[in-house]
Amino acid sequence: MGHVGSKCLRAITAVCPDILPQQQIKLPHGFVAAQPRGGLSENLPLRRGALDEHALSLRSTRASVGRTARRAVRTCERFSDGSKTLASKTSLATSVNHNPTCGLTSAIHALFCAIMCARPKRAPFAISTTARVLGYLRESKDYVSGQRISEELGLSRVAIWKHIKTLQAQGCRIDACRHCGYRLMGAPDMPTEEAVAAQLRTEALGRPLLFFREVDSTNHQLSMRAMNAPEGLALVADHQTAGRGRMGRAWFSPAGANVYLSILLRPQVNLAQIATLPLVVGCAVARAVGKLAADIPVRIKWPNDLHVNGRKLGGILCEMVAEMDRVQHVVVGIGLNTNLRRSHLPAAIARNATSLAIETRHTFSRAEVVAELLNQFEPAYQLWCAEGLKPFLPEIAALDLLKGNAMRIDQAGNRVVEGIAAGIHEDGTLLLRQADGSNISVCSGDSHVLKDCH
């Protein structure tokens, strides 16, 4: 860390008693800021006495502090995303031009907020070379020479050989023939970064992608990494030990069978619009399943379930972190039963659950499923950010499992609402037609079909 960053950090640490030095956030170009207990506050507790002592120990004058603050703020502004003003150089200069103690207090306060809020510009994501080699082998139906691969990808023959060894270590069956080259004979059913990236067509979603063999919950693990992560970061696991759905319910998450995917989003939309996001995700999942298995009639069960022939195929869990007036980030979790067999289902859900494999009697590549989910969701997400739910209403109406059915909605506080499902409103609420012909809007709850009124 440079002189400016270290000097500012020492000053901030001295005047903010709640700062924990061990909880540090790495920022662009060497800046490191400690995170206060309980998160950021607009009015940080500054101890004037400690500030005076530290100002003397650093031999700081008004001018030098002003220069330090202005240099740091310019650096933060240079590497911020430009979405909002981090700190005003004019306000810093004005505060420093008053008495030294108050000026220094305001300068460090503003500087601390500037550093903590600084966000780096998103760097273009490059697919790993190993993933490129795997993608090339996937596209080649026969043997392909190492020389041809090296020419196409701009790599040396030795580098190609090393990437082949990496893929073999990951479980890919690659036949190497001295005079013919390499041929992909098979790959493990693991949605690794290399396997997914080779089939991605997205610009941001899934770039980068993290794969773990086992986690407690993909949503939880991604939330822990969300602070400085780029939008589009995806996290996939082979197995969840504490998978969960809405209201903290357990989600059956065996290894080697299903897709457990979480995606980090930073939508610049109002808070009310976030409630409609699960429906957009549902549309994207239905599109992806349609690409993978056109004969499967996926339906959306409001608010966040996916059904096929009356059985649950998957679910969506969206978790938001927000301030009073803006969304910090949303983690979108998708659980999709993929290669789960009927014999693997616990008795408690055996009658109500299904999978792609059960419905089609085929086995699916989970890497292909993850890639298709991301490929379908990205354009849907971009459209939703720009125009909200309205463009999706015809598609949602066609996929709506509940419309026309007598419903009971169980809500918090033991409140129960009943009526005939009359569709989904533009704000994402479920419309229930009452006996007098009027409609009421339901924004949340567990939906239960009482009888089919078609």
C-alpha positions in Angstrom: 0.0 0.0 0.0 1.3 3.4 -1.0 2.1 6.4 1.3 -1.3 8.0 0.8 -3.2 4.9 1.5 -1.2 3.9 4.6 -1.3 7.4 6.0 -5.1 7.6 5.5 -5.7 4.2 7.0 -3.6 5.1 10.1 -5.6 8.2 10.6 -8.9 6.5 10.1 -8.0 3.7 12.5 -7.0 6.2 15.2 -10.2 8.2 15.1 -12.7 5.4 14.6 -12.7 3.1 17.7 -15.1 0.5 16.1 -12.8 -0.4 13.2 -11.5 -3.9 13.2 -8.1 -4.0 11.5 -8.4 -7.7 10.8 -11.6 -7.1 8.7 -10.1 -5.5 5.7 -11.4 -4.9 2.2 -8.9 -4.9 -0.7 -9.5 -2.0 -3.0 -8.0 -1.0 -6.4 -4.3 -0.1 -6.6 -3.2 -0.8 -3.1 -5.9 0.9 -1.1 -7.0 -1.0 2.0 -9.9 0.1 4.2 -10.9 -1.5 7.4 -14.6 -2.4 7.8 -16.4 -0.9 10.8 -18.4 -3.3 13.0 -22.0 -3.4 11.8 -21.2 -1.9 8.4 -20.9 1.6 7.1 -22.6 4.5 8.8 -23.2 7.9 7.3 -22.0 9.5 10.6 -18.9 7.7 11.7 -18.0 8.1 15.4 -14.9 10.4 15.4 -13.0 11.0 18.6 -11.7 14.6 18.4 -9.0 14.1 21.0 -7.6 11.0 19.3 -7.8 12.9 16.0 -5.8 15.8 17.4 -3.1 13.5 18.8 -2.8 11.6 15.6 -2.7 14.8 13.5 0.3 15.9 15.7 2.0 12.6 15.5 1.8 12.6 11.7 2.9 16.3 11.6 0.0 17.0 9.4 -0.9 20.5 8.4 -4.0 21.7 6.8 -2.4 21.9 3.4 -0.8 18.4 3.6 -4.0 16.8 4.8 -5.9 18.6 2.0 -3.5 17.4 -0.6 -3.6 13.8 0.8 -7.4 13.8 0.8 -7.6 15.3 -2.7 -5.1 12.8 -4.2 -6.9 9.8 -2.6 -10.3 11.0 -3.8 -9.0 11.6 -7.3 -7.7 8.0 -7.3 -11.0 6.6 -6.0 -12.9 8.6 -8.7 -10.5 7.3 -11.4 -11.2 3.7 -10.6 -14.9 4.0 -9.6 -17.7 3.0 -12.0 -18.9 6.6 -12.3 -22.4 5.7 -11.2 -22.4 8.1 -8.4 -20.2 10.9 -6.9 -18.0 9.4 -4.2 -16.7 12.6 -2.6 -16.5 16.2 -3.8 -13.1 17.7 -4.1 -14.7 21.1 -3.6 -16.3 20.1 -0.3 -13.1 18.6 0.9 -11.2 21.8 0.1 -13.8 23.9 1.8 -13.8 21.8 5.0 -10.0 21.8 5.2 -9.8 25.6 4.8 -11.7 26.0 8.1 -10.1 25.2 11.4 -7.6 22.4 11.2 -9.3 19.9 13.6 -12.8 20.1 12.1 -11.3 20.3 8.6 -9.2 17.2 9.2 -12.2 15.5 10.7 -14.4 16.2 7.6 -11.6 15.3 5.2 -10.9 12.0 6.8 -14.6 11.2 7.1 -15.2 12.0 3.5 -12.1 10.2 2.5 -13.1 7.1 4.4 -16.5 7.0 2.7 -14.9 7.5 -0.7 -12.5 4.6 -0.2 -15.2 2.3 1.2 -17.6 3.1 -1.6 -15.0 2.9 -4.4 -15.8 0.1 -6.9 -13.5 -0.9 -9.7 -14.6 -1.0 -13.3 -15.5 -4.4 -14.5 -12.6 -5.9 -16.4 -13.4 -7.9 -19.6 -13.7 -11.5 -18.7 -11.5 -14.0 -20.7 -12.4 -17.6 -20.9 -9.6 -19.7 -19.4 -7.3 -21.4 -21.9 -8.1 -24.8 -20.5 -11.8 -24.1 -21.2 -10.9 -23.0 -24.8 -9.0 -26.3 -25.4 -12.0 -28.3 -24.0 -14.4 -26.3 -26.2 -12.3 -27.0 -29.3 -12.2 -30.7 -28.5 -16.0 -30.7 -28.0 -16.5 -29.2 -31.4 -14.2 -31.7 -33.1 -16.0 -35.0 -33.7 -12.8 -36.8 -34.7 -9.1 -36.6 -33.8 -7.5 -33.2 -34.1 -3.8 -32.7 -34.1 -1.9 -30.8 -31.5 -0.5 -28.6 -34.2 -3.9 -27.6 -35.5 -5.1 -26.8 -31.9 -1.9 -24.7 -31.3 -2.4 -22.7 -34.5 -6.1 -22.1 -33.9 -5.7 -21.0 -30.3 -2.3 -19.4 -30.6 -0.5 -21.7 -28.1 2.6 -23.8 -28.2 2.4 -27.6 -28.5 3.8 -27.9 -25.0 1.1 -25.6 -23.6 -1.6 -27.7 -25.4 -0.2 -30.9 -23.9 -0.3 -29.3 -20.4 -3.9 -28.2 -20.8 -4.8 -31.7 -22.0 -3.2 -33.2 -18.9 -5.2 -30.7 -16.7 -8.5 -31.8 -18.4 -7.5 -35.5 -17.9 -6.9 -34.8 -14.2 -10.4 -33.3 -14.0 -11.8 -36.6 -15.3 -12.1 -35.9 -19.0 -11.4 -39.0 -21.1 -9.1 -37.8 -23.9 -7.5 -40.2 -26.3 -4.0 -39.1 -27.4 -2.7 -40.8 -30.6 0.9 -40.1 -31.7 0.0 -39.6 -35.4 -3.7 -38.5 -35.1 -3.7 -36.0 -32.2 -6.4 -35.8 -29.5 -10.0 -36.8 -29.3 -12.5 -36.2 -26.5 -14.0 -39.5 -25.6 -16.1 -38.3 -22.6 -16.2 -35.8 -19.8 -17.4 -36.1 -16.2 -20.8 -34.8 -15.4 -19.4 -31.9 -13.4 -20.5 -28.3 -14.1 -16.9 -27.0 -13.7 -15.8 -23.6 -14.9 -14.1 -25.1 -18.0 -17.1 -27.3 -18.9 -19.6 -24.5 -18.6 -17.5 -21.7 -20.2 -17.0 -23.8 -23.3 -20.8 -23.6 -23.9 -21.5 -20.0 -22.7 -22.7 -17.3 -25.0 -23.1 -14.6 -22.4 -21.3 -11.3 -21.9 -21.4 -11.1 -18.1 -23.4 -13.9 -16.5 -21.2 -16.8 -15.5 -18.1 -14.8 -16.2 -16.5 -15.7 -13.9 -17.9 -18.9 -12.6 -16.9 -20.7 -9.4 -17.4 -24.5 -8.9 -17.3 -26.4 -5.7 -17.9 -30.0 -5.1 -19.6 -29.3 -1.8 -21.0 -26.2 -0.1 -23.6 -25.5 2.6 -25.7 -23.4 0.2 -24.7 -21.7 -3.1 -26.7 -18.6 -2.2 -24.9 -18.3 1.2 -21.5 -18.8 -0.3 -22.1 -16.3 -3.1 -23.5 -13.8 -0.6 -20.2 -14.0 1.4 -18.3 -13.1 -1.8 -20.6 -10.4 -3.0 -19.0 -7.2 -1.6 -16.4 -6.6 -4.2 -17.5 -9.2 -6.8 -18.5 -8.2 -10.3 -22.1 -8.5 -11.5 -22.6 -11.8 -13.2 -20.4 -13.9 -10.9 -22.0 -17.4 -10.7 -21.4 -20.1 -8.2 -22.2 -23.8 -8.9 -22.0 -26.8 -6.6 -22.2 -30.5 -7.1 -23.7 -31.0 -3.6 -25.3 -28.8 -0.9 -25.3 -29.8 2.7 -27.8 -27.1 3.7 -29.6 -26.3 0.6 -32.7 -24.1 1.2 -35.8 -22.8 -0.4 -38.2 -20.0 0.6 -38.9 -19.5 4.3 -35.7 -21.5 5.2 -37.2 -24.8 4.0 -34.7 -27.6 3.3 -33.9 -28.2 -0.4 -33.0 -31.8 -1.3 -29.5 -31.5 -2.8 -27.8 -34.8 -3.5 -24.4 -35.0 -5.2 -24.0 -35.9 -8.9 -27.7 -35.3 -9.8 -29.0 -31.8 -10.0 -28.1 -28.2 -10.8 -27.5 -25.8 -7.8 -26.7 -22.4 -9.3 -26.5 -18.9 -7.8 -25.9 -15.7 -9.7 -24.9 -12.2 -8.4 -26.8 -9.3 -9.8 -26.6 -5.5 -9.3 -29.7 -4.2 -10.9 -30.2 -0.4 -11.1 -33.9 -0.6 -10.5 -36.3 0.5 -7.8 -36.9 -1.7 -4.8 -40.5 -2.5 -5.8 -39.4 -4.0 -9.1 -37.2 -6.6 -7.4 -40.4 -8.5 -6.4 -41.0 -9.4 -10.0 -37.5 -10.9 -10.6 -38.4 -14.5 -9.7 -41.0 -14.6 -12.4 -38.4 -13.4 -15.0 -36.0 -16.1 -13.8 -38.9 -18.6 -14.2 -39.4 -17.6 -17.8 -35.7 -18.0 -18.4 -35.6 -21.5 -16.9 -38.6 -22.5 -18.9 -36.8 -21.3 -22.1 -33.7 -23.2 -21.1 -35.6 -26.4 -20.5 -37.4 -25.9 -23.8 -34.0 -25.8 -25.6 -32.7 -28.9 -23.8 -35.9 -31.0 -23.8 -38.6 -29.5 -26.0 -41.3 -32.0 -25.0 -41.3 -31.0 -21.3 -44.2 -28.6 -20.6 -42.7 -26.4 -17.8 -45.2 -24.3 -15.9 -44.6 -21.5 -13.4 -46.3 -21.8 -10.0 -46.5 -18.4 -8.4 -44.4 -17.1 -6.8 -41.2 -19.1 -7.5 -41.7 -22.8 -8.4 -41.4 -24.7 -11.6 -43.7 -27.6 -12.3 -44.0 -30.3 -14.9 -47.2 -32.5 -15.1 -48.2 -31.5 -11.6 -44.8 -32.3 -10.0 -42.1 -29.9 -8.9 -39.1 -29.6 -11.2 -37.2 -26.7 -9.6 -37.4 -23.6 -7.5 -36.1 -20.1 -7.4 -34.8 -18.2 -4.4 -33.9 -14.5 -4.7 -32.2 -12.7 -1.8 -31.6 -9.0 -1.8 -29.3 -6.7 0.1 -30.5 -3.1 -0.1 -30.3 0.4 1.4 -33.2 2.7 2.0 -33.3 3.9 -1.7 -31.2 1.5 -3.7 -30.4 -2.1 -4.3 -26.8 -3.2 -3.4 -27.1 -6.7 -4.9 -29.4 -9.6 -5.5 -28.4 -13.2 -5.3 -30.6 -15.4 -7.6 -30.6 -19.1 -6.6 -31.8 -21.8 -9.0 -32.3 -25.4 -8.1 -33.2 -27.6 -11.0 -33.8 -31.4 -10.7 -31.7 -32.7 -13.6 -30.6 -36.3 -13.4 -32.4 -37.3 -10.2 -34.0 -40.7 -10.4 -37.3 -41.7 -8.8 -35.5 -44.2 -6.5 -33.3 -41.4 -5.1 -36.2 -39.3 -3.9 -37.0 -39.3 -0.1 -40.5 -40.5 0.7 -41.5 -37.0 1.9 -41.2 -35.6 -1.7 -41.4 -38.7 -3.9 -45.0 -38.0 -4.9 -44.5 -34.3 -5.6 -41.1 -34.0 -7.3 -39.7 -34.8 -10.7 -36.6 -34.2 -12.8 -35.6 -33.8 -16.4 -34.3 -37.4 -16.5 -37.6 -38.7 -15.0 -39.7 -36.9 -17.6 -37.5 -37.7 -20.6 -35.7 -40.9 -19.6 -32.5 -39.3 -20.8 -29.4 -38.2 -18.9 -28.4 -34.5 -19.2 -25.0 -32.8 -19.0 -25.2 -30.6 -16.0 -22.6 -28.2 -17.5 -24.8 -27.8 -20.6 -27.8 -27.2 -18.3 -26.0 -24.5 -16.3 -24.7 -22.9 -19.5 -28.2 -22.8 -21.1 -29.7 -21.3 -18.0 -27.2 -18.5 -18.0 -27.5 -18.1 -21.8 -31.3 -17.7 -21.5 -31.3 -15.6 -18.4 -28.9 -12.9 -19.5 -31.1 -11.3 -22.3 -34.2 -11.7 -20.1 -32.4 -9.9 -17.2 -31.3 -7.1 -19.5 -34.9 -6.6 -20.8 -36.3 -6.7 -17.3 -33.8 -4.0 -16.1 -34.8 -1.8 -19.0 -38.6 -2.4 -19.1 -39.7 -4.3 -16.0 -42.1 -7.2 -16.0 -44.5 -5.9 -18.7 -42.7 -7.5 -21.8 -42.9 -10.9 -20.0 -46.6 -10.8 -19.1 -47.8 -12.8 -22.3 -45.2 -15.4 -21.7 -46.0 -15.6 -18.0 -49.7 -16.0 -18.8 -48.9 -18.9 -21.1 -46.8 -20.6 -18.4 -49.1 -19.8 -15.4 -50.0 -23.0 -13.6 -52.5 -21.4 -11.3 -54.8 -19.4 -13.5 -58.4 -20.5 -13.3 -57.9 -22.6 -10.2 -59.5 -22.1 -6.8 -56.7 -21.1 -4.5 -55.8 -20.8 -0.9 -52.8 -18.5 -0.1 -51.2 -19.0 3.4 -49.5 -15.8 4.5 -47.5 -14.7 7.5 -49.3 -14.4 10.8 -51.7 -17.3 10.0 -53.5 -15.2 7.5 -55.3 -17.1 4.7 -56.6 -15.6 1.5 -58.9 -17.6 -1.0 -60.2 -16.9 -4.5 -60.0 -17.9 -8.1 -56.5 -17.3 -9.6 -57.0 -14.6 -12.3 -53.5 -14.2 -13.5 -50.4 -12.2 -12.5 -50.3 -8.4 -12.4 -47.5 -6.2 -13.9 -46.2 -5.7 -10.3 -45.7 -9.4 -9.8 -48.7 -9.9 -7.5 -51.2 -12.8 -7.9 -54.7 -11.7 -8.7 -57.5 -13.5 -6.9 -61.1 -13.1 -8.1 -63.6 -12.9 -5.3 -67.2 -14.1 -5.1 -68.4 -10.5 -5.9 -66.3 -10.4 -9.1 -63.7 -8.1 -7.7 -59.9 -8.9 -7.8 -57.5 -8.6 -4.9 -53.7 -8.6 -5.2 -51.6 -11.0 -3.2 -47.9 -10.1 -2.9 -46.6 -13.1 -1.0 -47.5 -16.5 0.5 -47.7 -20.2 -0.2 -50.1 -21.1 -2.9 -52.3 -24.2 -2.7 -54.7 -25.4 -5.4 -58.1 -26.3 -4.0 -59.7 -27.5 -7.3 -59.5 -27.0 -11.0 -62.2 -24.6 -12.3 -61.4 -24.9 -16.0 
